Amino acid sequence: MLEGMDLIYAKFIAFMKQHGVNEIEAIGQPFDADSFEAITTIPVQDKSQKGLIIDCIQKGYRLNDKIIRFPKVIVGE
């Protein structure tokens, strides 16, 4: 049953990509309020992670060049 679910999921993802829907990569990207929704910030010890997205709570998607769901992220402070 699990293999069937995986197959359906893979076909669904392929169908979405064929129609221009793509997942927005978030982790490690600089935070931009026009592209991401910050849920919270957390302190980071590594100064190079300040202002970067540390974790993604909910994936975001883009239809061609338009964001149809903003990723909900945690940002390093």
PDB file of N, CA, C and O in Angstrom:
ATOM      1  N   MET A   1       0.826  -1.193   0.000  1.00  0.00           N
ATOM      2  CA  MET A   1       0.000   0.000   0.000  1.00  0.00           C
ATOM      3  C   MET A   1       0.873   1.261   0.000  1.00  0.00           C
ATOM      4  O   MET A   1       0.574   2.235  -0.692  1.00  0.00           O
ATOM      5  N   LEU A   2       1.957   1.226   0.789  1.00  0.00           N
ATOM      6  CA  LEU A   2       2.848   2.381   0.872  1.00  0.00           C
ATOM      7  C   LEU A   2       3.506   2.670  -0.475  1.00  0.00           C
ATOM      8  O   LEU A   2       3.681   3.829  -0.851  1.00  0.00           O
ATOM      9  N   GLU A   3       3.866   1.613  -1.197  1.00  0.00           N
ATOM     10  CA  GLU A   3       4.478   1.808  -2.514  1.00  0.00           C
ATOM     11  C   GLU A   3       3.492   2.477  -3.467  1.00  0.00           C
ATOM     12  O   GLU A   3       3.878   3.319  -4.277  1.00  0.00           O
ATOM     13  N   GLY A   4       2.223   2.103  -3.368  1.00  0.00           N
ATOM     14  CA  GLY A   4       1.197   2.717  -4.205  1.00  0.00           C
ATOM     15  C   GLY A   4       1.039   4.197  -3.902  1.00  0.00           C
ATOM     16  O   GLY A   4       0.880   5.011  -4.811  1.00  0.00           O
ATOM     17  N   MET A   5       1.082   4.543  -2.615  1.00  0.00           N
ATOM     18  CA  MET A   5       0.978   5.955  -2.213  1.00  0.00           C
ATOM     19  C   MET A   5       2.174   6.749  -2.733  1.00  0.00           C
ATOM     20  O   MET A   5       2.018   7.873  -3.211  1.00  0.00           O
ATOM     21  N   ASP A   6       3.376   6.157  -2.638  1.00  0.00           N
ATOM     22  CA  ASP A   6       4.577   6.826  -3.143  1.00  0.00           C
ATOM     23  C   ASP A   6       4.475   7.060  -4.652  1.00  0.00           C
ATOM     24  O   ASP A   6       4.866   8.116  -5.149  1.00  0.00           O
ATOM     25  N   LEU A   7       3.954   6.079  -5.367  1.00  0.00           N
ATOM     26  CA  LEU A   7       3.803   6.207  -6.815  1.00  0.00           C
ATOM     27  C   LEU A   7       2.810   7.317  -7.167  1.00  0.00           C
ATOM     28  O   LEU A   7       3.065   8.121  -8.063  1.00  0.00           O
ATOM     29  N   ILE A   8       1.688   7.357  -6.466  1.00  0.00           N
ATOM     30  CA  ILE A   8       0.694   8.409  -6.700  1.00  0.00           C
ATOM     31  C   ILE A   8       1.292   9.781  -6.404  1.00  0.00           C
ATOM     32  O   ILE A   8       1.081  10.726  -7.164  1.00  0.00           O
ATOM     33  N   TYR A   9       2.038   9.895  -5.302  1.00  0.00           N
ATOM     34  CA  TYR A   9       2.668  11.168  -4.934  1.00  0.00           C
ATOM     35  C   TYR A   9       3.664  11.606  -6.009  1.00  0.00           C
ATOM     36  O   TYR A   9       3.681  12.772  -6.404  1.00  0.00           O
ATOM     37  N   ALA A  10       4.494  10.671  -6.481  1.00  0.00           N
ATOM     38  CA  ALA A  10       5.489  11.002  -7.505  1.00  0.00           C
ATOM     39  C   ALA A  10       4.808  11.465  -8.795  1.00  0.00           C
ATOM     40  O   ALA A  10       5.267  12.411  -9.435  1.00  0.00           O
ATOM     41  N   LYS A  11       3.724  10.804  -9.173  1.00  0.00           N
ATOM     42  CA  LYS A  11       3.006  11.210 -10.385  1.00  0.00           C
ATOM     43  C   LYS A  11       2.354  12.577 -10.205  1.00  0.00           C
ATOM     44  O   LYS A  11       2.317  13.380 -11.137  1.00  0.00           O
ATOM     45  N   PHE A  12       1.844  12.838  -9.013  1.00  0.00           N
ATOM     46  CA  PHE A  12       1.238  14.138  -8.730  1.00  0.00           C
ATOM     47  C   PHE A  12       2.277  15.253  -8.837  1.00  0.00           C
ATOM     48  O   PHE A  12       2.015  16.287  -9.452  1.00  0.00           O
ATOM     49  N   ILE A  13       3.451  15.051  -8.241  1.00  0.00           N
ATOM     50  CA  ILE A  13       4.528  16.050  -8.300  1.00  0.00           C
ATOM     51  C   ILE A  13       4.951  16.282  -9.749  1.00  0.00           C
ATOM     52  O   ILE A  13       5.145  17.426 -10.160  1.00  0.00           O
ATOM     53  N   ALA A  14       5.095  15.208 -10.525  1.00  0.00           N
ATOM     54  CA  ALA A  14       5.477  15.347 -11.933  1.00  0.00           C
ATOM     55  C   ALA A  14       4.408  16.124 -12.707  1.00  0.00           C
ATOM     56  O   ALA A  14       4.737  16.968 -13.541  1.00  0.00           O
ATOM     57  N   PHE A  15       3.139  15.845 -12.434  1.00  0.00           N
ATOM     58  CA  PHE A  15       2.035  16.555 -13.085  1.00  0.00           C
ATOM     59  C   PHE A  15       2.094  18.048 -12.762  1.00  0.00           C
ATOM     60  O   PHE A  15       1.929  18.886 -13.648  1.00  0.00           O
ATOM     61  N   MET A  16       2.331  18.375 -11.491  1.00  0.00           N
ATOM     62  CA  MET A  16       2.398  19.778 -11.082  1.00  0.00           C
ATOM     63  C   MET A  16       3.559  20.492 -11.774  1.00  0.00           C
ATOM     64  O   MET A  16       3.407  21.625 -12.230  1.00  0.00           O
ATOM     65  N   LYS A  17       4.712  19.835 -11.854  1.00  0.00           N
ATOM     66  CA  LYS A  17       5.870  20.446 -12.520  1.00  0.00           C
ATOM     67  C   LYS A  17       5.601  20.676 -14.000  1.00  0.00           C
ATOM     68  O   LYS A  17       6.016  21.692 -14.558  1.00  0.00           O
ATOM     69  N   GLN A  18       4.909  19.740 -14.637  1.00  0.00           N
ATOM     70  CA  GLN A  18       4.573  19.893 -16.059  1.00  0.00           C
ATOM     71  C   GLN A  18       3.686  21.112 -16.291  1.00  0.00           C
ATOM     72  O   GLN A  18       3.709  21.710 -17.366  1.00  0.00           O
ATOM     73  N   HIS A  19       2.915  21.469 -15.286  1.00  0.00           N
ATOM     74  CA  HIS A  19       2.000  22.599 -15.416  1.00  0.00           C
ATOM     75  C   HIS A  19       2.549  23.881 -14.777  1.00  0.00           C
ATOM     76  O   HIS A  19       1.803  24.831 -14.538  1.00  0.00           O
ATOM     77  N   GLY A  20       3.858  23.898 -14.502  1.00  0.00           N
ATOM     78  CA  GLY A  20       4.515  25.123 -14.064  1.00  0.00           C
ATOM     79  C   GLY A  20       4.524  25.387 -12.572  1.00  0.00           C
ATOM     80  O   GLY A  20       4.905  26.478 -12.148  1.00  0.00           O
ATOM     81  N   VAL A  21       4.110  24.406 -11.751  1.00  0.00           N
ATOM     82  CA  VAL A  21       4.124  24.591 -10.296  1.00  0.00           C
ATOM     83  C   VAL A  21       5.416  23.989  -9.749  1.00  0.00           C
ATOM     84  O   VAL A  21       5.692  22.807  -9.953  1.00  0.00           O
ATOM     85  N   ASN A  22       6.206  24.809  -9.053  1.00  0.00           N
ATOM     86  CA  ASN A  22       7.475  24.361  -8.488  1.00  0.00           C
ATOM     87  C   ASN A  22       7.582  24.765  -7.030  1.00  0.00           C
ATOM     88  O   ASN A  22       7.060  25.798  -6.611  1.00  0.00           O
ATOM     89  N   GLU A  23       8.275  23.921  -6.261  1.00  0.00           N
ATOM     90  CA  GLU A  23       8.517  24.211  -4.846  1.00  0.00           C
ATOM     91  C   GLU A  23       9.567  25.316  -4.736  1.00  0.00           C
ATOM     92  O   GLU A  23      10.518  25.356  -5.517  1.00  0.00           O
ATOM     93  N   ILE A  24       9.392  26.203  -3.772  1.00  0.00           N
ATOM     94  CA  ILE A  24      10.354  27.275  -3.530  1.00  0.00           C
ATOM     95  C   ILE A  24      11.392  26.768  -2.534  1.00  0.00           C
ATOM     96  O   ILE A  24      11.047  26.359  -1.426  1.00  0.00           O
ATOM     97  N   GLU A  25      12.653  26.796  -2.928  1.00  0.00           N
ATOM     98  CA  GLU A  25      13.735  26.402  -2.027  1.00  0.00           C
ATOM     99  C   GLU A  25      13.916  27.505  -0.995  1.00  0.00           C
ATOM    100  O   GLU A  25      14.005  28.680  -1.350  1.00  0.00           O
ATOM    101  N   ALA A  26      13.971  27.135   0.281  1.00  0.00           N
ATOM    102  CA  ALA A  26      14.015  28.160   1.318  1.00  0.00           C
ATOM    103  C   ALA A  26      15.244  28.050   2.213  1.00  0.00           C
ATOM    104  O   ALA A  26      15.913  29.056   2.451  1.00  0.00           O
ATOM    105  N   ILE A  27      15.556  26.873   2.709  1.00  0.00           N
ATOM    106  CA  ILE A  27      16.613  26.714   3.716  1.00  0.00           C
ATOM    107  C   ILE A  27      17.957  27.177   3.157  1.00  0.00           C
ATOM    108  O   ILE A  27      18.378  26.761   2.078  1.00  0.00           O
ATOM    109  N   GLY A  28      18.620  28.051   3.925  1.00  0.00           N
ATOM    110  CA  GLY A  28      19.921  28.581   3.537  1.00  0.00           C
ATOM    111  C   GLY A  28      19.850  29.851   2.704  1.00  0.00           C
ATOM    112  O   GLY A  28      20.879  30.473   2.441  1.00  0.00           O
ATOM    113  N   GLN A  29      18.659  30.242   2.286  1.00  0.00           N
ATOM    114  CA  GLN A  29      18.484  31.452   1.484  1.00  0.00           C
ATOM    115  C   GLN A  29      18.404  32.678   2.397  1.00  0.00           C
ATOM    116  O   GLN A  29      17.953  32.565   3.536  1.00  0.00           O
ATOM    117  N   PRO A  30      18.833  33.843   1.916  1.00  0.00           N
ATOM    118  CA  PRO A  30      18.637  35.074   2.690  1.00  0.00           C
ATOM    119  C   PRO A  30      17.141  35.370   2.791  1.00  0.00           C
ATOM    120  O   PRO A  30      16.402  35.189   1.824  1.00  0.00           O
ATOM    121  N   PHE A  31      16.698  35.825   3.962  1.00  0.00           N
ATOM    122  CA  PHE A  31      15.279  36.121   4.147  1.00  0.00           C
ATOM    123  C   PHE A  31      14.891  37.347   3.345  1.00  0.00           C
ATOM    124  O   PHE A  31      15.577  38.369   3.378  1.00  0.00           O
ATOM    125  N   ASP A  32      13.786  37.238   2.625  1.00  0.00           N
ATOM    126  CA  ASP A  32      13.221  38.325   1.832  1.00  0.00           C
ATOM    127  C   ASP A  32      11.717  38.327   2.095  1.00  0.00           C
ATOM    128  O   ASP A  32      11.031  37.358   1.769  1.00  0.00           O
ATOM    129  N   ALA A  33      11.204  39.401   2.677  1.00  0.00           N
ATOM    130  CA  ALA A  33       9.790  39.477   3.058  1.00  0.00           C
ATOM    131  C   ALA A  33       8.855  39.410   1.851  1.00  0.00           C
ATOM    132  O   ALA A  33       7.671  39.114   2.010  1.00  0.00           O
ATOM    133  N   ASP A  34       9.362  39.678   0.658  1.00  0.00           N
ATOM    134  CA  ASP A  34       8.531  39.589  -0.539  1.00  0.00           C
ATOM    135  C   ASP A  34       8.362  38.149  -1.025  1.00  0.00           C
ATOM    136  O   ASP A  34       7.468  37.855  -1.818  1.00  0.00           O
ATOM    137  N   SER A  35       9.234  37.249  -0.540  1.00  0.00           N
ATOM    138  CA  SER A  35       9.202  35.865  -1.016  1.00  0.00           C
ATOM    139  C   SER A  35       8.906  34.835   0.064  1.00  0.00           C
ATOM    140  O   SER A  35       8.542  33.700  -0.244  1.00  0.00           O
ATOM    141  N   PHE A  36       9.061  35.223   1.337  1.00  0.00           N
ATOM    142  CA  PHE A  36       8.904  34.283   2.443  1.00  0.00           C
ATOM    143  C   PHE A  36       8.055  34.904   3.543  1.00  0.00           C
ATOM    144  O   PHE A  36       7.964  36.126   3.660  1.00  0.00           O
ATOM    145  N   GLU A  37       7.435  34.046   4.347  1.00  0.00           N
ATOM    146  CA  GLU A  37       6.695  34.500   5.522  1.00  0.00           C
ATOM    147  C   GLU A  37       7.441  34.003   6.757  1.00  0.00           C
ATOM    148  O   GLU A  37       7.540  32.797   6.984  1.00  0.00           O
ATOM    149  N   ALA A  38       7.967  34.936   7.555  1.00  0.00           N
ATOM    150  CA  ALA A  38       8.715  34.567   8.758  1.00  0.00           C
ATOM    151  C   ALA A  38       7.739  34.251   9.883  1.00  0.00           C
ATOM    152  O   ALA A  38       6.912  35.087  10.247  1.00  0.00           O
ATOM    153  N   ILE A  39       7.837  33.056  10.427  1.00  0.00           N
ATOM    154  CA  ILE A  39       7.006  32.653  11.553  1.00  0.00           C
ATOM    155  C   ILE A  39       7.649  33.133  12.852  1.00  0.00           C
ATOM    156  O   ILE A  39       6.970  33.638  13.746  1.00  0.00           O
ATOM    157  N   THR A  40       8.963  32.966  12.942  1.00  0.00           N
ATOM    158  CA  THR A  40       9.701  33.401  14.126  1.00  0.00           C
ATOM    159  C   THR A  40      11.177  33.539  13.769  1.00  0.00           C
ATOM    160  O   THR A  40      11.610  33.154  12.683  1.00  0.00           O
ATOM    161  N   THR A  41      11.930  34.090  14.700  1.00  0.00           N
ATOM    162  CA  THR A  41      13.386  34.147  14.561  1.00  0.00           C
ATOM    163  C   THR A  41      13.996  33.388  15.725  1.00  0.00           C
ATOM    164  O   THR A  41      13.409  33.302  16.803  1.00  0.00           O
ATOM    165  N   ILE A  42      15.177  32.840  15.494  1.00  0.00           N
ATOM    166  CA  ILE A  42      15.895  32.170  16.575  1.00  0.00           C
ATOM    167  C   ILE A  42      17.328  32.684  16.589  1.00  0.00           C
ATOM    168  O   ILE A  42      17.892  32.987  15.537  1.00  0.00           O
ATOM    169  N   PRO A  43      17.923  32.784  17.791  1.00  0.00           N
ATOM    170  CA  PRO A  43      19.316  33.218  17.855  1.00  0.00           C
ATOM    171  C   PRO A  43      20.242  32.141  17.281  1.00  0.00           C
ATOM    172  O   PRO A  43      20.035  30.946  17.493  1.00  0.00           O
ATOM    173  N   VAL A  44      21.254  32.586  16.559  1.00  0.00           N
ATOM    174  CA  VAL A  44      22.243  31.661  15.996  1.00  0.00           C
ATOM    175  C   VAL A  44      23.620  32.048  16.503  1.00  0.00           C
ATOM    176  O   VAL A  44      23.927  33.230  16.659  1.00  0.00           O
ATOM    177  N   GLN A  45      24.443  31.051  16.759  1.00  0.00           N
ATOM    178  CA  GLN A  45      25.800  31.323  17.232  1.00  0.00           C
ATOM    179  C   GLN A  45      26.727  31.667  16.074  1.00  0.00           C
ATOM    180  O   GLN A  45      27.642  32.478  16.219  1.00  0.00           O
ATOM    181  N   ASP A  46      26.488  31.054  14.939  1.00  0.00           N
ATOM    182  CA  ASP A  46      27.303  31.307  13.754  1.00  0.00           C
ATOM    183  C   ASP A  46      26.803  32.586  13.075  1.00  0.00           C
ATOM    184  O   ASP A  46      25.692  32.616  12.544  1.00  0.00           O
ATOM    185  N   LYS A  47      27.615  33.627  13.093  1.00  0.00           N
ATOM    186  CA  LYS A  47      27.215  34.935  12.542  1.00  0.00           C
ATOM    187  C   LYS A  47      26.890  34.861  11.046  1.00  0.00           C
ATOM    188  O   LYS A  47      26.143  35.693  10.532  1.00  0.00           O
ATOM    189  N   SER A  48      27.450  33.866  10.345  1.00  0.00           N
ATOM    190  CA  SER A  48      27.179  33.752   8.909  1.00  0.00           C
ATOM    191  C   SER A  48      25.738  33.311   8.634  1.00  0.00           C
ATOM    192  O   SER A  48      25.260  33.446   7.508  1.00  0.00           O
ATOM    193  N   GLN A  49      25.040  32.785   9.650  1.00  0.00           N
ATOM    194  CA  GLN A  49      23.648  32.358   9.479  1.00  0.00           C
ATOM    195  C   GLN A  49      22.649  33.456   9.830  1.00  0.00           C
ATOM    196  O   GLN A  49      21.441  33.272   9.682  1.00  0.00           O
ATOM    197  N   LYS A  50      23.153  34.597  10.294  1.00  0.00           N
ATOM    198  CA  LYS A  50      22.265  35.704  10.653  1.00  0.00           C
ATOM    199  C   LYS A  50      21.563  36.226   9.395  1.00  0.00           C
ATOM    200  O   LYS A  50      22.212  36.559   8.404  1.00  0.00           O
ATOM    201  N   GLY A  51      20.235  36.291   9.451  1.00  0.00           N
ATOM    202  CA  GLY A  51      19.450  36.758   8.314  1.00  0.00           C
ATOM    203  C   GLY A  51      19.129  35.681   7.292  1.00  0.00           C
ATOM    204  O   GLY A  51      18.450  35.942   6.299  1.00  0.00           O
ATOM    205  N   LEU A  52      19.620  34.461   7.538  1.00  0.00           N
ATOM    206  CA  LEU A  52      19.332  33.353   6.626  1.00  0.00           C
ATOM    207  C   LEU A  52      18.179  32.514   7.161  1.00  0.00           C
ATOM    208  O   LEU A  52      17.889  32.529   8.357  1.00  0.00           O
ATOM    209  N   ILE A  53      17.538  31.797   6.279  1.00  0.00           N
ATOM    210  CA  ILE A  53      16.448  30.904   6.673  1.00  0.00           C
ATOM    211  C   ILE A  53      17.058  29.631   7.241  1.00  0.00           C
ATOM    212  O   ILE A  53      17.832  28.943   6.576  1.00  0.00           O
ATOM    213  N   ILE A  54      16.692  29.330   8.492  1.00  0.00           N
ATOM    214  CA  ILE A  54      17.237  28.184   9.211  1.00  0.00           C
ATOM    215  C   ILE A  54      16.384  26.937   8.990  1.00  0.00           C
ATOM    216  O   ILE A  54      16.918  25.838   8.843  1.00  0.00           O
ATOM    217  N   ASP A  55      15.061  27.102   8.966  1.00  0.00           N
ATOM    218  CA  ASP A  55      14.156  25.962   8.822  1.00  0.00           C
ATOM    219  C   ASP A  55      12.904  26.399   8.070  1.00  0.00           C
ATOM    220  O   ASP A  55      12.539  27.575   8.073  1.00  0.00           O
ATOM    221  N   CYS A  56      12.262  25.446   7.435  1.00  0.00           N
ATOM    222  CA  CYS A  56      11.021  25.709   6.700  1.00  0.00           C
ATOM    223  C   CYS A  56       9.893  24.928   7.372  1.00  0.00           C
ATOM    224  O   CYS A  56       9.931  23.699   7.429  1.00  0.00           O
ATOM    225  N   ILE A  57       8.896  25.644   7.877  1.00  0.00           N
ATOM    226  CA  ILE A  57       7.767  25.027   8.565  1.00  0.00           C
ATOM    227  C   ILE A  57       6.737  24.516   7.561  1.00  0.00           C
ATOM    228  O   ILE A  57       6.186  23.430   7.738  1.00  0.00           O
ATOM    229  N   GLN A  58       6.474  25.290   6.514  1.00  0.00           N
ATOM    230  CA  GLN A  58       5.524  24.892   5.477  1.00  0.00           C
ATOM    231  C   GLN A  58       6.109  25.274   4.124  1.00  0.00           C
ATOM    232  O   GLN A  58       6.528  26.414   3.923  1.00  0.00           O
ATOM    233  N   LYS A  59       6.136  24.322   3.200  1.00  0.00           N
ATOM    234  CA  LYS A  59       6.689  24.573   1.876  1.00  0.00           C
ATOM    235  C   LYS A  59       5.863  25.622   1.136  1.00  0.00           C
ATOM    236  O   LYS A  59       4.661  25.773   1.353  1.00  0.00           O
ATOM    237  N   GLY A  60       6.549  26.330   0.263  1.00  0.00           N
ATOM    238  CA  GLY A  60       5.882  27.305  -0.585  1.00  0.00           C
ATOM    239  C   GLY A  60       5.987  26.883  -2.035  1.00  0.00           C
ATOM    240  O   GLY A  60       6.855  26.093  -2.405  1.00  0.00           O
ATOM    241  N   TYR A  61       5.087  27.420  -2.858  1.00  0.00           N
ATOM    242  CA  TYR A  61       5.052  27.026  -4.263  1.00  0.00           C
ATOM    243  C   TYR A  61       4.900  28.241  -5.158  1.00  0.00           C
ATOM    244  O   TYR A  61       4.338  29.268  -4.777  1.00  0.00           O
ATOM    245  N   ARG A  62       5.424  28.080  -6.366  1.00  0.00           N
ATOM    246  CA  ARG A  62       5.410  29.127  -7.378  1.00  0.00           C
ATOM    247  C   ARG A  62       4.756  28.549  -8.639  1.00  0.00           C
ATOM    248  O   ARG A  62       5.087  27.443  -9.067  1.00  0.00           O
ATOM    249  N   LEU A  63       3.836  29.302  -9.220  1.00  0.00           N
ATOM    250  CA  LEU A  63       3.243  28.939 -10.507  1.00  0.00           C
ATOM    251  C   LEU A  63       3.876  29.854 -11.534  1.00  0.00           C
ATOM    252  O   LEU A  63       3.592  31.051 -11.589  1.00  0.00           O
ATOM    253  N   ASN A  64       4.746  29.261 -12.353  1.00  0.00           N
ATOM    254  CA  ASN A  64       5.595  30.025 -13.266  1.00  0.00           C
ATOM    255  C   ASN A  64       6.386  31.033 -12.423  1.00  0.00           C
ATOM    256  O   ASN A  64       7.252  30.605 -11.660  1.00  0.00           O
ATOM    257  N   ASP A  65       6.142  32.338 -12.516  1.00  0.00           N
ATOM    258  CA  ASP A  65       6.904  33.305 -11.716  1.00  0.00           C
ATOM    259  C   ASP A  65       6.096  33.900 -10.571  1.00  0.00           C
ATOM    260  O   ASP A  65       6.594  34.775  -9.862  1.00  0.00           O
ATOM    261  N   LYS A  66       4.877  33.452 -10.376  1.00  0.00           N
ATOM    262  CA  LYS A  66       4.011  34.012  -9.333  1.00  0.00           C
ATOM    263  C   LYS A  66       3.955  33.064  -8.135  1.00  0.00           C
ATOM    264  O   LYS A  66       3.730  31.864  -8.289  1.00  0.00           O
ATOM    265  N   ILE A  67       4.163  33.620  -6.939  1.00  0.00           N
ATOM    266  CA  ILE A  67       4.090  32.812  -5.725  1.00  0.00           C
ATOM    267  C   ILE A  67       2.619  32.550  -5.414  1.00  0.00           C
ATOM    268  O   ILE A  67       1.826  33.481  -5.276  1.00  0.00           O
ATOM    269  N   ILE A  68       2.266  31.262  -5.306  1.00  0.00           N
ATOM    270  CA  ILE A  68       0.880  30.910  -4.998  1.00  0.00           C
ATOM    271  C   ILE A  68       0.719  30.493  -3.538  1.00  0.00           C
ATOM    272  O   ILE A  68      -0.397  30.495  -3.017  1.00  0.00           O
ATOM    273  N   ARG A  69       1.817  30.135  -2.870  1.00  0.00           N
ATOM    274  CA  ARG A  69       1.812  29.933  -1.419  1.00  0.00           C
ATOM    275  C   ARG A  69       3.206  30.267  -0.910  1.00  0.00           C
ATOM    276  O   ARG A  69       4.197  29.676  -1.341  1.00  0.00           O
ATOM    277  N   PHE A  70       3.269  31.224   0.013  1.00  0.00           N
ATOM    278  CA  PHE A  70       4.546  31.644   0.569  1.00  0.00           C
ATOM    279  C   PHE A  70       5.068  30.582   1.535  1.00  0.00           C
ATOM    280  O   PHE A  70       4.301  30.031   2.325  1.00  0.00           O
ATOM    281  N   PRO A  71       6.374  30.292   1.477  1.00  0.00           N
ATOM    282  CA  PRO A  71       6.936  29.370   2.460  1.00  0.00           C
ATOM    283  C   PRO A  71       6.931  30.017   3.842  1.00  0.00           C
ATOM    284  O   PRO A  71       7.245  31.200   3.975  1.00  0.00           O
ATOM    285  N   LYS A  72       6.579  29.254   4.860  1.00  0.00           N
ATOM    286  CA  LYS A  72       6.616  29.738   6.241  1.00  0.00           C
ATOM    287  C   LYS A  72       7.921  29.249   6.841  1.00  0.00           C
ATOM    288  O   LYS A  72       8.187  28.049   6.901  1.00  0.00           O
ATOM    289  N   VAL A  73       8.747  30.221   7.292  1.00  0.00           N
ATOM    290  CA  VAL A  73      10.127  29.902   7.645  1.00  0.00           C
ATOM    291  C   VAL A  73      10.523  30.444   9.014  1.00  0.00           C
ATOM    292  O   VAL A  73       9.855  31.298   9.598  1.00  0.00           O
ATOM    293  N   ILE A  74      11.650  29.901   9.501  1.00  0.00           N
ATOM    294  CA  ILE A  74      12.298  30.395  10.714  1.00  0.00           C
ATOM    295  C   ILE A  74      13.608  31.037  10.279  1.00  0.00           C
ATOM    296  O   ILE A  74      14.376  30.450   9.517  1.00  0.00           O
ATOM    297  N   VAL A  75      13.855  32.249  10.770  1.00  0.00           N
ATOM    298  CA  VAL A  75      15.013  33.035  10.340  1.00  0.00           C
ATOM    299  C   VAL A  75      16.015  33.156  11.477  1.00  0.00           C
ATOM    300  O   VAL A  75      15.632  33.346  12.631  1.00  0.00           O
ATOM    301  N   GLY A  76      17.309  33.044  11.151  1.00  0.00           N
ATOM    302  CA  GLY A  76      18.370  33.221  12.136  1.00  0.00           C
ATOM    303  C   GLY A  76      18.527  34.680  12.506  1.00  0.00           C
ATOM    304  O   GLY A  76      18.476  35.567  11.653  1.00  0.00           O
ATOM    305  N   GLU A  77      18.723  34.915  13.810  1.00  0.00           N
ATOM    306  CA  GLU A  77      18.828  36.291  14.320  1.00  0.00           C
ATOM    307  C   GLU A  77      20.174  36.507  14.980  1.00  0.00           C
ATOM    308  O   GLU A  77      20.452  37.601  15.470  1.00  0.00           O
TER     309      GLU A  77
END
